[in-house]
């Protein structure tokens, strides 16, 4: 990797090549497929081939904004009869990179319709102009690569990397988003292995090329749509097992971990598949990457995920090939069109609803929990019935890069599980334990603890919380997640799939928190829930081992849409190899005990606070948000504050 190129991208000097699209597009009266083809053709024509000094894998976005193919009035008409998810495009999918890179786009063109052929021809046109620019600059190495790809299948590691870059670039330029990288080490390793057997690469030279390739993920990512900068879906999955159940961690897996650690950039976002068979050495590799302060790798447990997916009806070989969507949802590459983040259920809102409607009439805690269970079932019914006639903007290029779709399931997040479990335990202990009358308890909650304020510290800090390995609290969480799974079981969506519950929250840990007032766990109005599958922000836990023991008690295979336990470790925990081994062993323990997914942050609250005050001094400071990593100073303050409120652990 060229150091000057690295610094150029890090300092965003390549942004100087960006401009707005100057060509107007007349979509009036044209069908969506025609509009998509027209726009993609014009965007490819408008792109300026830029080869940055020292780079080996090229392609740079120079058109900064992609115009919509529909007017606002047209969108309003569409929404009258269609369910539009997010921006209207199919997202959170993993294309069949393996077949496309192996076969070349000319072969795909043979089976394409008119719009697919136009998309491929537009890609060829831009690739030819990049080849001409390479010749002009005397970059015969790049020109030679582009003489073969993307028309024909890759025959070398470099050709395969360049082919991927062209595909990835083109899919986003078509207007798609959250298109993931998938099992990169599996479909790319054969090219590297063959080249190394020919003596073309050493590990060191392969790593250098790989780092150059990794830089390409960071050139345009700020142009990709997301809730915040960094939420761009460039998730890469490493390791795990192959379709036959054999260990698939290979040399390229290792080199990817090393490249990410060396570069210290937020993309690609590394996900590491592990299991009870994974040796501690691999966890130690992952922990060294965590030490870099990037908030990844995120760990996914094959033992839990694969069984959970097959229980939901996924084919075993497909389940063994699972990848992670933009954040942490489990999806199937090539043949999966799941909408893994279509909606979310708020557990604290369920509790709040029952608190106000049922507390006065439920004379035992068992009766109250029955009311909670009924409300979960009814809310799941409302959510599922509201998702009808889902429609996506047709994407000719993306369609060509997918296989025959077998899965059209839909995922529903479960937000605030710890807040809900802690609240229910407080209700059980104090209301049904006859320490406070129901009316007084409700008055306290509705007044945001302005009334009966002496109860606030008792509820907030002195009452047991999920995360301390206390069965009385944890079994409530077990019951809630079982109820969630039961409420979704047997429900079908109108695309022929099912609904999957999960433990993730995405941005709902802020949004859902704003929908209710104070909660019985001592959370005040306006305070956020813990992100994903995590303790409440003010829970005083005994330490990471107790926390892990609490969070592995539910049957996580039943809520396998995804959603990681998130742990924050003080950056001092990664100072030497002994510390690395301790953290690695902790991660392994969580996996061995049946945890489904885990992400770690190496943070220092003092540094984060200084970054809020002096952002210019911390431009490269990275944190993990809910399922992706971002530069701290580019986040809105509410997201920064949430990271600061999380508990820092040591071992």
Secondary structure, DSSP 4 states (H G I P E B T S, - for coil): --HHHHHHHHTTGGGGG-B--------TT--HHHHHHHHHHHHHHHPPP---TT-SS-----B--PPPSS-HHHHHHHHHHSB--TTSS--SB---HHHHHHH-HHHHHHT--HHHHHHHHHHHHHHHHHHHHHHHTT-HHHHHHHHHTTTS---SHHHHHHHHHHHHHHHHHTT---B--BSHHHHHHHHHHHHHHTTS--HHHHHHHHHHHHHHTTTSGGGS--SSTT-S--EEEEESB-TTS-B---HHHHHHHHHHHHH--S-SEEEEEE-TT--HHHHHHHHHHHHTTS--PEEEEHHHHHHHHHHTT--HHHHHTEEE-SSS-EEETTTB--EEEEEEEEHHHHHHHHHHHHTTT--SHHHHHHHHHHHHHHHHHHHHHH--SB-----HHHHHTS----B--EEEEEE-HHHHHHHHHHIIIIITTTSS-HHHHHHHHHTTTSSSTHHHHIIIIIS--TTS--HHHHHHHHHHHHHHHHHHTT-B-TTS-BEEE-S--TTHHHHTGGGS---TTSPPTTPPPPSSS---TT---S-HHHHHHHHTSS-GGGSTT---EEEEEEGGGGSSHHHHHHHHHHHHHHHHTT--EEEEEEE-HHHHHHHHH-GGG-TT-EEE-SSSEEEGGGS-HHHHHHHHHSPEE--
